[in-house]
Amino acid sequence: MGEEDVIEVLKTLKQEKVIRQIFPIYDTKMLGYASSLVAFRVRAEQLEDMANIVNSNPGVSHNYEREDEFNLWFTLAVLPDAPIGLEDTVKFMAERGGLKDFVILRTIRMFKICVRLTYEKIEEREEIEERELVYRPLGEKEIEVVRETQKDVPLIKRPFLEWAKKLNMEEEKLIELMNLFKIGSVLRRIGAILFHRRAGFTANGMAVWNVEKEKVEEVGMFIAYFKGVAHCYEQTTNSV
């Protein structure tokens, strides 16, 4: 396909709500954020109001009703210099909603965070590249670049040039910096996030397993190797 054809197809897929967003996906840990999966136990009649309370926090990226007594699950990231930390932020949310029961599931180890919807059968497996993450604080210009580029990629011939103009940078320098982000695992990838059901993937779910400590490595890697698995973590299990 030609370049213009690709751009037009992407525009059409976005208009038809098959593609939700095309953007750089950054690693919150490598940006210095504290993050965690959180589960609330919410009465059915209170669920909508509690979901709105959770959604009002700008650090919440995902928020779902689940089939469990802990029925509201969300991910929360808190700035490294935030006036209150992650745990106190969750407690504040719970107090606003009058909740007593919640769980903060912090990541101990990440086995996988990526899915490419190229498989045809659920049994298909793949090799996982393990990378050691070494955190370093970003400079002011780097933070500015992350803030600007985490927006939707402009569907034009030179999207990096568009970003570079807003950042008062040369296009070549911006691409060079984002390549360094990729090498250093600050940037995971640039990808299209889909509305899965409109793309033909009609079901998805989250599974939480209680695995004996000595078997976590074996089980974690076994699960992560399945192509259909998007996220696989070892998490803490402490109730608060």
C-alpha positions in Angstrom: 0.0 0.0 0.0 1.0 3.6 -0.5 1.5 6.0 2.4 -1.6 8.0 1.7 -3.7 4.8 1.4 -2.4 3.6 4.9 -3.3 7.0 6.4 -6.8 6.9 4.9 -7.4 3.4 6.1 -6.4 4.4 9.7 -8.7 7.4 9.6 -11.6 5.2 8.5 -10.9 2.6 11.2 -10.9 5.4 13.8 -14.1 6.9 12.5 -15.7 3.4 12.6 -14.5 2.9 16.2 -12.3 -0.1 15.4 -9.2 1.8 16.4 -9.5 3.7 19.7 -6.2 5.5 19.7 -2.8 5.4 18.0 -0.1 6.7 20.4 3.2 6.0 22.2 2.8 3.8 25.2 5.2 4.8 28.0 6.1 2.7 31.1 4.8 4.4 34.2 7.4 2.9 36.4 10.2 4.2 34.2 8.6 7.6 34.3 8.9 7.5 38.1 5.2 6.9 38.9 3.9 4.7 41.7 1.2 2.5 40.2 -1.0 -0.4 41.2 -4.1 -2.5 40.5 -6.8 -1.7 43.0 -10.1 -3.6 43.7 -13.1 -2.1 45.6 -16.0 -4.0 47.1 -19.0 -1.9 46.2 -22.8 -2.4 46.7 -24.6 -2.8 43.4 -26.7 0.4 43.9 -23.6 2.4 44.6 -21.5 1.1 41.8 -22.2 3.9 39.3 -21.4 6.7 41.8 -18.2 5.0 42.9 -17.1 4.5 39.3 -17.5 8.2 38.8 -15.4 9.0 41.9 -12.6 6.7 40.6 -12.8 8.1 37.1 -12.4 11.7 38.4 -8.8 10.9 39.4 -6.5 11.7 36.4 -4.1 8.9 37.4 -6.7 6.2 36.6 -6.2 4.6 33.2 -8.6 1.6 33.4 -11.8 1.1 35.4 -14.1 -1.9 35.1 -17.0 -3.6 36.8 -16.0 -7.3 37.3 -17.8 -10.5 38.3 -16.5 -10.8 41.9 -17.4 -9.6 45.4 -14.6 -7.1 44.8 -16.5 -5.8 41.8 -14.8 -2.5 40.8 -11.2 -2.9 39.5 -9.0 -0.1 38.3 -5.3 0.9 37.7 -3.9 4.0 39.4 -0.7 5.8 38.8 0.5 8.6 41.2 3.1 11.2 40.4 6.5 10.8 42.0 6.2 14.2 43.7 2.5 14.0 44.5 1.5 15.5 47.9 -0.1 12.2 48.9 1.1 8.7 48.0 -0.8 5.9 46.2 -2.1 4.1 49.3 -3.5 7.4 50.8 -5.0 8.3 47.4 -6.9 4.9 47.4 -8.0 5.4 51.0 -9.3 8.9 50.1 -11.3 7.5 47.2 -12.8 4.8 49.5 -13.7 7.3 52.2 -15.5 9.5 49.6 -17.6 6.5 48.6 -18.1 5.3 52.2 -16.3 2.0 51.4 -14.4 -0.2 53.9 -13.2 -3.1 51.8 -10.5 -2.7 49.1 -7.3 -4.4 48.0 -4.2 -2.8 46.6 -2.4 -5.2 44.3 1.1 -3.9 43.8 3.3 -5.4 41.1 6.2 -7.6 42.3 7.2 -8.8 38.9 6.0 -8.2 35.4 6.1 -11.2 33.1 4.4 -9.6 30.1 2.7 -6.4 29.1 1.8 -6.5 25.4 -0.5 -8.2 23.0 -0.5 -8.3 19.3 -3.8 -9.5 17.9 -2.3 -11.6 15.2 -3.2 -15.1 16.4 -5.9 -17.4 15.1 -6.2 -19.9 18.0 -6.1 -19.3 21.7 -3.4 -22.1 22.1 -0.8 -20.1 20.0 2.3 -19.2 22.0 5.2 -16.8 21.5 8.7 -16.1 22.9 8.8 -13.2 25.4 11.8 -10.9 25.6 12.8 -10.2 29.2 14.4 -6.8 29.8 15.9 -5.4 33.0 14.4 -2.0 33.7 16.9 0.6 35.1 15.1 3.7 36.2 16.6 7.2 35.9 14.8 10.5 36.5 13.9 12.3 33.2 15.0 15.9 32.5 12.6 18.8 32.0 12.7 18.6 28.2 12.2 14.8 28.3 9.2 15.2 30.5 7.8 17.9 28.1 8.3 15.4 25.2 6.5 12.6 27.0 3.6 14.9 27.8 3.2 16.1 24.2 3.7 12.7 22.4 1.4 10.6 24.6 -1.4 12.2 22.7 -2.9 10.7 19.5 -0.4 10.4 16.7 -1.5 12.9 14.0 -2.6 10.9 10.9 -0.4 12.9 8.5 2.8 12.1 6.6 5.2 13.6 9.1 3.6 13.3 12.6 6.9 13.7 14.4 7.4 17.1 12.6 4.0 18.2 13.9 5.1 17.3 17.5 8.5 18.8 17.0 7.1 22.2 16.1 5.0 22.2 19.3 8.0 21.3 21.3 10.3 23.8 19.6 12.6 21.0 18.5 14.1 19.7 15.3 12.2 16.7 14.0 15.4 14.7 13.8 16.2 15.4 17.5 12.7 14.4 18.6 13.0 11.1 16.7 16.5 10.5 18.2 15.2 11.1 21.7 12.2 8.8 21.3 14.6 6.1 20.0 16.6 6.5 23.2 13.3 6.2 25.2 12.7 2.9 23.3 16.2 1.6 24.0 15.9 2.5 27.7 12.4 0.9 28.0 10.8 4.3 28.9 8.8 3.9 25.7 7.3 0.5 25.2 6.0 0.9 21.7 3.9 3.1 19.4 0.7 1.2 18.7 -2.9 1.2 17.9 -5.3 0.4 20.7 -8.4 -1.3 19.4 -12.0 -1.6 20.4 -11.6 -5.3 20.7 -15.1 -6.4 20.1 -15.5 -4.3 16.9 -12.2 -5.8 15.7 -13.7 -9.3 16.1 -12.4 -10.4 19.5 -15.7 -11.0 21.2 -14.6 -11.9 24.7 -11.9 -11.0 27.2 -11.4 -11.4 30.9 -9.1 -11.1 33.8 -8.0 -14.1 35.9 -6.5 -13.9 39.4 -4.7 -17.0 40.6 -3.4 -17.9 44.0 0.0 -19.6 43.2 2.4 -21.1 45.6 5.5 -18.9 46.0 7.9 -21.5 44.7 5.8 -22.0 41.5 5.3 -18.3 40.6 8.2 -18.2 38.1 7.0 -21.4 36.3 3.4 -20.5 36.2 4.0 -16.8 35.3 6.2 -17.7 32.3 3.8 -20.4 31.2 0.9 -18.0 31.1 2.9 -15.1 29.5 3.9 -17.2 26.5 0.3 -17.4 25.3 -0.2 -14.8 22.5 -3.7 -14.0 23.7 -2.4 -12.9 27.1 -2.0 -9.1 27.3 -0.8 -8.6 30.9 0.8 -11.1 33.3 2.1 -10.0 36.7 3.0 -11.3 40.1 1.1 -9.1 42.5 0.9 -8.5 46.3 -2.3 -9.9 47.8 -2.7 -7.8 51.0 -6.1 -6.5 51.9 -6.2 -3.0 53.4 
